[in-house]
Amino acid sequence: EDWSSITMVSSWLKSFCSATTQMSATKAPMLSTTLAVFHGLQDDIKTILHSLAMNVSPVIKKGLLDAHEKLSEYYYKYDESPFYTWAACMSFYHFCRC
């Protein structure tokens, strides 16, 4: 059972690896992409949770729920931040000037 759990979890880590790669793609983090990355991870976790078999360890389920909740907290903090609104406006301003 431990090996099947490890195999299952390792496949999920690809989403986190992808998110880390996206966040590290530039020398400076981009606020405009941060929310999209968080949202993508939340969607992946939600999909995983809905597809879990009934006999999956409660510890694994709790870990996924905790990860989703933590991403929700970060998502809310960014969404409420005036810096995100400012960054979005600046991105739009620079886009329109080109």
C-alpha positions as CSV (number, residue, x, y, z in Angstrom):
1,E,0.0,0.0,0.0
2,D,2.9,2.4,0.7
3,W,4.3,2.0,-2.7
4,S,1.0,2.6,-4.4
5,S,0.6,5.8,-2.3
6,I,4.1,6.9,-3.3
7,T,3.4,6.3,-6.9
8,M,0.1,8.2,-6.7
9,V,1.6,11.2,-4.9
10,S,4.6,11.4,-7.2
11,S,2.4,11.8,-10.2
12,W,0.7,14.7,-8.5
13,L,3.9,16.4,-7.8
14,K,4.3,17.2,-11.5
15,S,1.7,19.9,-11.1
16,F,3.8,21.5,-8.4
17,C,7.0,21.1,-10.4
18,S,5.3,22.8,-13.4
19,A,4.0,25.7,-11.1
20,T,7.5,26.1,-9.7
21,T,9.0,26.2,-13.2
22,Q,6.5,28.8,-14.3
23,M,7.1,31.0,-11.2
24,S,10.9,30.7,-11.8
25,A,10.8,31.4,-15.5
26,T,11.7,35.1,-15.1
27,K,14.3,36.8,-12.9
28,A,11.5,38.7,-11.1
29,P,8.2,37.1,-10.1
30,M,5.3,38.4,-12.0
31,L,2.2,39.3,-10.0
32,S,0.0,38.9,-13.0
33,T,0.9,35.2,-13.4
34,T,0.9,34.3,-9.7
35,L,-2.9,34.1,-9.4
36,A,-3.1,32.0,-12.6
37,V,-0.5,29.6,-11.2
38,F,-2.3,29.4,-7.9
39,H,-5.6,28.8,-9.6
40,G,-4.2,26.1,-11.8
41,L,-2.8,24.3,-8.8
42,Q,-6.1,24.6,-7.0
43,D,-7.9,23.1,-10.1
44,D,-5.4,20.2,-10.3
45,I,-5.9,19.4,-6.6
46,K,-9.7,19.6,-6.9
47,T,-9.6,17.2,-9.8
48,I,-7.3,14.9,-7.9
49,L,-9.7,15.0,-4.9
50,H,-12.7,14.2,-7.0
51,S,-11.0,11.3,-8.6
52,L,-9.7,9.6,-5.5
53,A,-10.8,6.1,-4.7
54,M,-12.7,5.6,-1.5
55,N,-9.9,3.5,0.0
56,V,-7.2,6.1,-0.3
57,S,-5.5,6.9,3.0
58,P,-7.2,9.7,5.0
59,V,-3.7,11.2,5.5
60,I,-3.4,11.7,1.8
61,K,-6.8,13.2,1.5
62,K,-6.1,15.6,4.4
63,G,-2.8,16.6,2.8
64,L,-4.5,17.4,-0.4
65,L,-7.2,19.4,1.4
66,D,-4.6,21.3,3.4
67,A,-2.7,22.1,0.2
68,H,-5.9,23.4,-1.4
69,E,-6.7,25.5,1.7
70,K,-3.2,27.0,1.8
71,L,-3.5,27.9,-1.9
72,S,-6.9,29.5,-1.2
73,E,-5.3,31.6,1.5
74,Y,-2.6,32.8,-0.8
75,Y,-5.0,33.4,-3.6
76,Y,-7.2,35.5,-1.3
77,K,-4.2,37.5,-0.1
78,Y,-3.1,38.3,-3.6
79,D,-6.6,39.0,-4.8
80,E,-7.1,41.5,-2.0
81,S,-3.7,43.2,-2.4
82,P,-3.6,46.7,-4.0
83,F,-0.3,45.6,-5.5
84,Y,-2.0,43.0,-7.7
85,T,-4.5,45.6,-8.9
86,W,-1.7,48.1,-9.6
87,A,0.3,45.4,-11.4
88,A,-2.6,44.4,-13.6
89,C,-3.3,48.1,-14.5
90,M,0.4,48.6,-15.3
91,S,0.5,45.5,-17.5
92,F,-2.6,46.7,-19.4
93,Y,-1.1,50.2,-19.7
94,H,2.1,48.8,-21.2
95,F,0.2,46.5,-23.5
96,C,-1.9,49.3,-24.9
97,R,1.1,51.5,-25.5
98,C,2.7,48.9,-27.8
